């Protein structure tokens, strides 16, 4: 696929096309006189002709295995308008599924129509669903400041909660003949797509609505692929472009479950024209409480016994203006639970958002009276701190929340720490504050036996530290001239090792039932070092296998280690080095690379997020037989470092527990 001359691309986009880092592109530009000349931009952010760049990359063998998708995206971005580029991606998806489909958005320009045809042709050659998902992800990344999306992990958790909370058949709830799912503010369809992944039964109907035409078209395209790929399930989809509050396209339609991540703080939501709307059975939402309008909108669409899960800002749980409606939701049993999520669960990432779990009353003679308590769950402790945009430990978070939800309606069941059944008599005070953190503060004190076990564990750690300290403190270093070194770049050229760079995946959730591979990111390293995501098997650009050396190429998380265990996919700024065992010892290499002075000399120092140039890292030049002694010492030093961290954590926990016990009194003197 050749690109039009008029399409500009930046250095970062060239790096994506070639599958390398931006530093490599800058290096090409300095070293090769034939590199295309700048056609626009500035000296700091130059732009080049996509057609010239593509030709240069091909002529110089730099394209490698990169497909046509990376070359395609800059042409969509060159359309200029978020609206037109989004519609063009959606139209291309329709043409990928059905080559004879006609353009449904006549406002598209000639340039956009030509691009739709080119994208559809490429999609049919390289995989329609994969090509669409790639273009959708790039569109979302480009316009991230203008759009709010629901992360796949949160979307999956919301669906699982709704399926667990809705009343079972025979209890006045939905039957087994099918499932109707509604999302009245769907964006690009993340929640509806998650419902299709999580619900594997027959007769699934997905209803979605979105005010913005471009996301609505993209949601329709996404759900079209969902329905097409599993025709035996009989999935029916309908996406409407409308304002669900002002002009509900599904008025009178009832759903088994409703999912929603509505816009926050929208003052112009229709307060005046909707003042007498029949949906406000719990009271007219104040102008400043649009979120409570969405809550009642969802309830109005639920079948008897149906469940809804909605993402809300934390202020909705306590603002004075909404206390009357919150009180009514509690008294009638409509508001069953509130979950406080860790920061980073969804945009805005700095806020601890909440999930409100709603359930419509069941009908029938055996209907139980409204519950006399509400389940409040504080899951904020599952945050992964230390990065600019923290992300939760999704596996632990999901397990904790679903365990708590299993006790909903069963106040006699044990709850995990951080979850509590609160009687309505306590909640229905002057404030009607349903913020979980207010009610779930832990008052459990460790027993004498637990404290003794923790002291024993700390003692074992300190014993191990002392053993390592004796060996390490006895090390002797020869005086004299420093040893010679080689850079990682030199070792690559010499064939002693190979380098693979991790990249941002297009999708961070593996399909249900499909083979998956753990995904490790820099944020995971800053938390506990365990992979926090999953990728579909075979989709990773870089995979670390047992014996590979993994390097984090960013100052704030700089480290290197030898990977052990099953293969793991690497995210951006992580690198896998595979050594030739006849030339290099992996543990020796990792020990040399992770020296702090090495990271400082190979990195930039503008901020803690500055990157480390992996190819500039220094490695001692030693014969293989001498590397063995160094490797063993590096291993011991690494074990010593791990014990120091564990002992520090254990000691900090004991200090906190003892402080609480002392402050509570009861010291025997």
C-alpha positions in Angstrom: 0.0 0.0 0.0 1.6 3.3 -1.1 0.9 6.4 0.9 -0.1 9.8 -0.5 2.7 12.4 -0.5 0.7 14.9 1.5 0.4 12.7 4.7 2.9 13.9 7.3 4.4 11.7 10.0 6.5 12.5 13.1 9.6 10.7 14.3 7.5 8.8 16.9 5.2 7.6 14.1 8.1 6.5 12.0 9.4 4.5 15.0 6.0 2.8 15.3 6.0 1.9 11.6 9.5 0.5 11.7 9.0 -1.2 15.1 11.9 0.5 16.8 12.5 3.3 19.3 12.5 6.9 18.5 16.2 7.2 19.3 16.9 4.7 16.4 15.0 6.9 14.0 16.9 10.0 15.1 20.1 8.0 14.6 19.1 7.0 11.0 18.4 10.7 10.3 21.9 11.7 11.4 23.8 8.8 9.8 22.0 8.5 6.4 22.1 11.4 4.0 19.3 9.7 2.0 16.8 10.0 4.9 13.8 12.0 3.8 14.0 15.7 4.4 11.6 17.5 6.7 8.4 18.8 5.1 6.9 20.5 8.1 6.8 20.8 11.9 9.7 22.3 13.9 13.3 21.4 14.6 12.2 19.8 17.8 9.2 18.0 16.3 9.8 17.6 12.6 7.4 16.0 10.2 8.1 14.0 7.1 6.3 12.7 4.0 4.8 9.3 4.8 5.3 8.2 1.1 9.0 9.1 1.2 9.5 7.5 4.6 7.8 4.3 3.5 10.0 4.1 0.4 13.2 4.9 2.4 12.4 2.2 4.9 11.8 -0.4 2.2 14.9 0.6 0.3 17.0 0.2 3.5 15.4 -3.0 4.8 14.0 -1.3 7.9 10.3 -2.4 7.6 11.0 -6.0 8.8 7.7 -7.8 9.6 5.6 -4.7 10.2 2.2 -5.0 8.3 0.4 -2.3 6.5 -1.7 -1.2 9.5 1.1 1.1 10.8 1.4 2.7 7.4 -2.4 3.1 7.2 -3.0 4.9 10.5 -1.2 8.2 9.6 -3.6 8.6 6.7 -6.6 8.5 9.0 -4.9 11.0 11.3 -4.3 13.3 8.4 -8.0 13.7 7.9 -7.7 16.2 10.8 -11.1 15.8 12.4 -11.8 13.4 15.2 -15.3 13.0 13.9 -14.4 12.2 10.3 -11.5 9.8 11.2 -13.8 7.9 13.6 -16.6 7.6 11.0 -14.0 6.5 8.4 -12.7 3.7 10.7 -16.3 2.6 11.3 -17.1 2.6 7.6 -13.9 0.6 6.9 -15.0 -2.0 9.4 -18.4 -2.4 7.7 -16.7 -2.8 4.3 -14.3 -5.4 5.8 -17.2 -7.5 6.9 -19.3 -6.9 3.8 -17.4 -5.7 0.7 -20.6 -4.6 -1.0 -21.8 -2.4 1.9 -22.6 1.2 0.9 -21.3 4.3 2.7 -23.8 5.2 5.5 -22.3 8.6 6.3 -22.5 10.7 3.1 -20.7 13.6 4.8 -17.4 11.8 4.5 -15.0 13.6 2.1 -13.5 12.1 -1.0 -10.2 11.6 0.8 -12.0 9.7 3.6 -13.9 7.5 1.2 -10.8 6.5 -0.7 -9.2 5.7 2.7 -12.2 3.6 3.7 -11.7 1.5 0.5 -8.0 1.1 1.1 -8.5 0.1 4.7 -11.2 -2.4 3.9 -8.9 -4.0 1.3 -6.1 -4.2 3.8 -8.4 -5.6 6.5 -9.6 -8.4 4.3 -6.0 -9.3 3.6 -4.5 -9.0 7.1 -7.6 -9.9 9.2 -10.7 -7.7 9.5 -11.2 -7.9 13.3 -7.5 -7.4 14.0 -7.2 -4.5 11.6 -10.3 -2.8 13.0 -9.1 -3.2 16.6 -5.8 -1.7 15.7 -7.3 1.3 14.1 -9.8 1.7 16.9 -7.0 1.6 19.5 -4.9 4.2 17.7 -8.0 6.4 17.3 -8.6 6.2 21.1 -5.0 6.9 21.9 -4.9 9.9 19.6 -8.0 11.5 21.2 -7.5 10.3 24.7 -8.0 13.8 26.2 -11.4 14.1 24.5 -12.8 10.6 25.2 -13.5 8.6 28.3 -13.3 4.8 28.0 -13.9 1.9 30.3 -10.8 -0.3 30.6 -11.4 -4.0 29.5 -10.6 -5.3 33.0 -13.1 -3.0 34.7 -15.7 -3.7 32.0 -15.3 -7.5 32.6 -15.6 -7.0 36.4 -18.8 -4.9 36.0 -20.4 -7.6 33.8 -19.5 -10.4 36.3 -21.0 -8.4 39.2 -24.2 -7.8 37.3 -24.5 -11.4 36.3 -23.9 -12.5 39.9 -26.3 -10.0 41.5 -29.4 -10.4 39.2 -32.0 -12.6 40.7 -32.0 -16.2 39.7 -34.8 -17.8 37.6 -37.6 -19.0 39.8 -37.0 -16.1 42.2 -38.9 -13.6 40.1 -35.8 -12.7 38.0 -34.8 -13.2 34.4 -35.3 -16.5 32.7 -32.8 -18.6 30.8 -34.2 -18.0 27.4 -31.7 -15.2 26.8 -30.1 -12.1 28.2 -30.7 -8.4 27.3 -27.9 -6.0 28.1 -28.3 -2.2 27.9 -25.7 0.5 28.0 -27.2 4.0 27.5 -23.9 5.8 27.3 -21.8 3.3 25.4 -18.9 5.3 24.0 -17.1 2.9 21.6 -18.8 -0.2 23.1 -16.4 -1.4 25.7 -19.1 -2.6 28.2 -21.3 -4.3 25.6 -18.3 -6.1 24.1 -17.3 -7.3 27.6 -20.9 -8.6 28.1 -20.5 -10.7 24.9 -17.2 -12.1 26.2 -18.4 -12.9 29.7 -21.9 -14.3 28.9 -21.6 -17.5 27.0 -25.3 -18.4 26.9 -27.8 -18.2 24.0 -30.0 -15.3 22.9 -27.8 -12.4 23.8 -29.2 -9.0 22.9 -26.9 -5.9 23.1 -28.6 -2.5 23.2 -26.4 0.6 23.3 -26.8 4.3 22.9 -24.3 7.1 22.4 -24.8 10.8 21.8 -21.5 11.3 19.8 -21.9 10.0 16.3 -18.3 8.8 15.8 -18.1 6.7 18.9 -21.6 5.4 18.2 -20.5 4.3 14.7 -17.4 2.6 16.2 -19.4 0.8 18.8 -21.7 -0.5 16.1 -18.8 -1.7 14.1 -17.2 -3.4 17.1 -20.5 -5.2 18.1 -21.0 -6.2 14.4 -17.7 -8.1 14.6 -18.8 -9.7 17.9 -22.1 -10.9 16.4 -20.4 -12.1 13.1 -17.7 -14.1 14.8 -20.1 -16.3 16.9 -23.2 -16.7 14.7 -24.3 -19.8 16.6 -25.0 -17.7 19.7 -27.6 -15.6 17.9 -26.3 -12.3 19.2 -28.5 -9.3 18.3 -27.1 -5.8 18.4 -28.6 -2.3 18.1 -26.7 0.9 18.6 -28.6 4.2 18.5 -27.1 7.7 18.2 -29.1 9.8 20.6 -29.2 11.5 24.0 -30.5 8.7 26.2 -31.8 11.1 28.9 -33.6 13.6 26.7 -34.7 11.3 23.8 -34.5 7.7 25.0 -34.3 5.4 21.9 -35.2 2.3 24.0 -38.1 3.8 26.0 -40.3 0.9 27.3 -37.6 -1.7 26.7 -36.6 -3.8 29.7 -33.1 -5.3 30.2 -31.8 -8.1 32.4 -28.7 -6.2 33.2 -27.7 -2.6 32.5 -24.1 -1.3 32.5 -23.0 2.3 32.3 -20.0 4.6 32.6 -21.9 7.9 32.1 -20.4 11.4 31.6 -19.6 13.1 34.9 -20.6 16.6 36.1 -22.7 17.4 33.0 -24.9 20.3 34.2 -26.8 20.6 30.9 -28.4 17.1 31.2 -32.1 18.2 30.7 -33.1 19.3 34.1 -35.8 21.7 32.9 -37.4 19.7 30.1 -37.4 16.5 32.1 -38.7 17.8 35.4 -41.9 15.7 35.2 -40.4 12.6 33.7 -41.8 9.3 34.9 -38.3 7.8 35.4 -37.8 9.9 38.6 -39.5 7.5 41.0 -37.0 8.3 43.7 -37.2 12.1 43.2 -36.2 14.7 40.6 -32.4 14.8 40.5 -31.0 18.3 41.3 -29.4 20.1 38.5 -26.0 19.5 40.1 -26.6 15.7 40.3 -26.8 14.4 36.8 -25.3 11.1 37.9 -28.5 10.4 39.9 -30.5 10.9 36.7 -28.4 8.1 35.1 -29.0 5.9 38.1 -32.8 6.2 37.9 -32.7 5.9 34.1 -31.0 2.5 34.5 -33.5 1.4 37.1 -36.4 2.3 34.8 -35.0 -0.1 32.2 -34.5 -3.2 34.4 -36.8 -6.2 34.3 -38.0 -7.4 37.7 -35.0 -8.8 39.5 -32.6 -7.3 37.0 -29.3 -5.7 38.0 -27.3 -2.6 37.0 -23.7 -1.6 37.6 -22.7 2.0 37.1 -19.4 3.9 37.4 -19.8 7.1 39.4 -17.5 9.7 40.9 -17.1 9.4 44.7 -18.8 12.7 45.5 -22.2 11.2 44.5 -22.1 9.0 47.6 -22.0 12.0 50.0 -23.1 15.3 48.3 -25.8 17.0 50.3 -28.0 17.7 47.3 -28.5 14.0 46.6 -29.2 12.7 50.1 -33.0 12.5 49.6 -32.6 10.3 46.4 -29.9 8.2 48.1 -32.2 7.6 51.0 -35.1 6.5 48.7 -32.8 4.1 46.8 -31.7 2.5 50.1 -35.2 2.2 51.6 -36.7 0.6 48.5 -33.7 -1.9 48.2 -32.7 -0.5 44.8 -29.2 0.4 45.9 -27.7 -2.9 47.0 -24.0 -2.2 47.2 -21.3 0.4 46.7 -17.7 -0.4 45.8 -14.8 2.1 46.1 -12.3 1.3 43.3 -8.5 2.0 43.5 -7.2 5.1 41.7 -6.3 4.3 38.1 -9.3 2.0 37.5 -10.7 4.4 34.9 -10.5 8.0 33.8 -9.9 10.3 35.6 -7.1 8.1 36.9 -6.3 10.1 40.0 -9.8 9.6 41.5 -11.0 6.6 43.4 -14.2 6.0 41.4 -17.1 3.9 42.7 -19.4 1.2 41.4 -23.0 1.4 42.4 -24.8 -2.0 42.2 -28.5 -1.6 41.7 -31.3 -4.2 41.6 -34.9 -3.9 40.6 -37.5 -5.4 42.9 -38.7 -8.8 41.8 -42.4 -9.3 41.3 -44.6 -12.3 42.2 -46.3 -13.6 45.3 -43.0 -14.9 46.8 -41.2 -11.5 46.5 -39.0 -10.9 49.5 -39.3 -7.5 51.4 -36.5 -4.9 50.7 -33.2 -5.7 52.4 -32.6 -3.9 55.6 -28.9 -3.4 55.0 -26.5 -2.4 52.2 -23.1 -3.9 51.3 -20.2 -1.4 51.3 -16.9 -2.5 49.9 -13.6 -0.5 50.1 -11.2 -1.9 47.4 -8.9 1.1 47.3 -6.0 -1.0 48.8 -5.6 -2.9 45.5 -3.9 0.1 43.8 -0.5 -0.4 42.2 1.3 2.8 43.3 4.4 4.4 41.9 3.5 5.3 38.3 2.2 8.5 36.8 -1.1 6.6 35.9 -1.4 3.9 38.5 -3.4 0.8 37.6 -5.0 -1.7 40.0 -4.0 -5.3 40.7 -7.0 -6.4 38.6 -6.8 -10.1 39.5 -6.8 -9.5 43.2 -9.3 -6.7 42.9 -11.8 -8.9 40.9 -11.5 -11.8 43.3 -12.0 -9.6 46.3 -15.1 -7.8 44.9 -16.8 -10.9 43.6 -16.2 -12.7 47.0 -17.9 -9.7 48.7 -20.8 -9.8 46.2 -21.4 -13.4 47.0 -22.6 -12.3 50.4 -25.0 -9.7 49.1 -28.4 -10.4 50.7 -26.8 -12.8 53.2 -25.8 -10.8 56.2 -24.9 -13.9 58.1 -22.1 -14.8 55.7 -18.5 -13.9 56.5 -17.1 -11.0 54.5 -13.5 -10.3 53.5 -11.7 -7.4 55.3 -12.7 -4.2 53.7 -16.4 -5.2 53.1 -19.3 -4.7 55.6 -23.0 -5.0 55.8 -24.3 -1.7 57.1 -27.9 -1.5 58.5 -30.2 1.0 56.9 -30.9 2.5 60.3 -27.3 3.6 60.4 -27.1 4.8 56.8 -30.4 6.8 56.9 -29.1 9.6 59.0 -28.9 13.3 58.1 -26.2 12.8 55.6 -27.1 9.4 54.0 -23.4 8.9 53.2 -22.7 5.6 51.4 -19.0 6.1 51.0 -17.5 2.7 51.8 -14.3 4.0 53.5 -16.4 5.7 56.2 -17.9 2.4 57.3 -15.2 -0.2 56.6 -12.2 1.2 58.7 -10.6 -1.9 60.1 -10.7 -2.4 63.9 -9.3 -5.9 64.0 -6.3 -6.2 66.1 -3.7 -9.0 65.7 -3.8 -11.7 68.3 -0.9 -12.5 70.5 -0.3 -15.7 68.5 -0.3 -13.7 65.2 2.2 -11.2 66.6 4.5 -14.0 67.8 4.4 -15.5 64.3 5.3 -12.2 62.7 8.2 -11.8 65.1 9.4 -15.3 64.2 9.2 -14.5 60.5 11.2 -11.3 60.9 13.8 -13.2 62.9 14.2 -15.7 60.1 14.7 -12.9 57.6 17.3 -11.2 59.7 19.2 -14.5 60.1 19.3 -14.8 56.3 20.4 -11.2 56.0 23.3 -11.8 58.5 24.4 -14.9 56.5 24.6 -12.9 53.2 26.2 -10.0 54.9 29.0 -12.2 56.2 29.8 -13.4 52.7 29.4 -10.0 51.0 31.4 -8.1 53.6 34.3 -10.5 53.1 34.7 -9.6 49.4 38.1 -8.3 48.4 38.7 -6.1 45.4 42.1 -5.8 43.6 43.6 -2.4 43.2 44.8 -1.4 39.8 43.6 -0.3 36.5 39.9 -0.6 35.8 38.6 -3.4 33.7 37.7 -2.7 30.1 34.0 -2.8 29.1 31.8 -3.2 26.1 28.3 -1.7 25.5 25.2 -3.8 24.9 25.3 -2.4 21.4 28.8 -3.8 20.8 27.7 -7.2 22.2 24.8 -7.3 19.8 27.0 -6.6 16.8 29.4 -9.3 18.0 26.6 -11.8 18.2 26.9 -12.4 21.9 23.2 -11.5 22.5 20.0 -10.4 20.8 17.7 -7.5 21.9 13.9 -7.4 21.7 11.9 -4.3 22.8 8.5 -4.5 24.3 5.6 -2.4 22.9 2.3 -1.1 23.9 -0.3 -3.8 23.1 -3.4 -2.9 21.1 -5.5 -4.8 23.6 -4.7 -5.7 27.2 -7.4 -8.2 27.8 -7.3 -11.8 26.5 -10.5 -13.1 24.9 -12.6 -15.3 27.2 -11.6 -19.0 26.7 -8.7 -18.2 24.5 -5.0 -18.9 25.2 -3.4 -16.0 27.1 0.0 -14.8 28.1 0.9 -12.7 31.2 1.8 -9.1 30.4 4.5 -7.3 32.4 4.7 -3.5 32.4 6.7 -0.8 34.2 3.7 -0.1 36.5 3.8 -3.8 37.6 7.5 -3.4 38.5 6.8 -0.4 40.6 4.1 -2.3 42.5 5.1 -5.9 43.3 6.9 -7.1 40.1 4.1 -9.6 39.2 2.5 -9.3 35.7 -0.8 -7.4 36.0 -2.4 -8.1 32.6 -3.0 -10.7 29.9 -2.6 -10.7 26.2 -3.9 -13.1 23.6 -1.2 -15.7 22.9 0.9 -14.9 19.9 0.1 -11.2 19.9 3.1 -9.9 21.9 6.0 -8.1 20.1 8.5 -9.2 22.7 8.4 -12.2 25.0 10.8 -13.0 27.8 11.5 -16.8 28.1 13.3 -18.6 30.9 17.0 -17.6 31.0 16.5 -14.2 29.2 17.7 -11.1 30.8 14.9 -8.5 31.2 15.8 -4.8 31.5 13.5 -1.9 32.5 14.6 1.0 30.4 13.2 3.9 32.5 15.0 5.7 35.3 12.2 5.4 37.9 12.1 1.6 37.6 15.6 0.8 36.3 16.6 -2.8 37.0 17.7 -6.0 35.3 17.1 -9.6 36.2 17.2 -13.1 34.7 13.7 -14.3 34.0 12.6 -17.5 35.5 9.3 -19.4 34.9 6.9 -19.4 32.0 7.1 -16.9 29.1 5.8 -13.4 29.8 5.0 -10.6 27.3 6.8 -7.3 27.8 5.2 -3.9 27.7 6.8 -0.6 26.6 10.2 0.4 28.0 11.0 -3.3 28.9 13.6 -5.2 26.9 14.5 -8.9 26.6 18.2 -9.8 26.1 19.0 -13.4 25.0 22.6 -14.4 25.5 24.8 -16.8 23.5 25.7 -19.2 26.4 29.1 -19.8 24.9 30.0 -16.1 25.2 28.0 -14.7 28.1 26.6 -15.8 31.4 23.0 -14.5 31.8 23.4 -13.8 35.6 26.7 -12.0 35.0 25.1 -9.8 32.3 22.1 -9.0 34.5 24.4 -8.1 37.4 26.5 -5.7 35.3 23.5 -4.1 33.7 21.6 -3.3 36.9 24.5 -1.4 38.6 23.1 2.1 39.5 26.1 3.9 37.9 25.4 2.0 34.7 21.8 3.3 34.6 22.9 6.9 35.3 25.5 7.0 32.5 23.1 5.5 30.0 20.1 7.6 30.8 18.8 11.1 30.5 18.2 13.0 33.6 15.4 15.5 32.8 12.9 13.7 35.1 12.2 10.4 36.8 10.4 9.2 33.7 13.5 9.6 31.5 14.5 6.6 29.6 17.7 4.5 29.6 19.4 3.8 26.3 19.8 0.1 26.6 22.5 -0.1 23.9 24.7 2.2 25.9 24.8 0.1 29.1 28.2 -1.2 30.0 29.3 -4.8 30.5 32.7 -6.0 31.8 34.9 -7.7 29.2 35.7 -11.1 30.9 36.3 -14.6 29.6 33.4 -16.9 30.3 35.2 -18.9 33.0 35.7 -15.7 35.1 32.1 -14.6 34.6 31.0 -17.5 36.7 32.4 -16.1 39.9 30.9 -12.7 39.3 27.6 -14.3 38.4 27.5 -16.2 41.8 28.3 -13.0 43.7 25.7 -11.0 41.7 23.1 -13.7 42.7 23.9 -13.4 46.3 23.8 -9.6 46.2 20.3 -9.9 44.5 19.1 -12.3 47.2 20.5 -9.9 49.9 18.5 -7.0 48.3 15.3 -9.0 48.3 15.7 -10.0 51.9 16.3 -6.3 52.9 13.0 -5.4 51.2 11.1 -8.2 52.9 12.6 -7.4 56.3 11.8 -3.8 55.9 8.1 -4.5 55.0 7.8 -7.0 57.8 9.3 -4.6 60.3 7.1 -1.7 59.2 4.0 -3.9 59.6 5.0 -4.8 63.1 5.6 -1.2 64.1 2.1 -0.3 62.9 0.4 -3.2 64.7 2.3 -2.5 67.9 1.5 1.2 67.7 -2.2 0.4 67.4 -2.1 -2.0 70.3 -0.2 0.4 72.5 -2.5 3.3 71.6 -5.5 1.1 72.6 -4.1 0.6 76.1 -3.8 -2.7 78.0 0.0 -2.8 78.3 1.0 -5.1 81.2 3.5 -3.3 83.4 
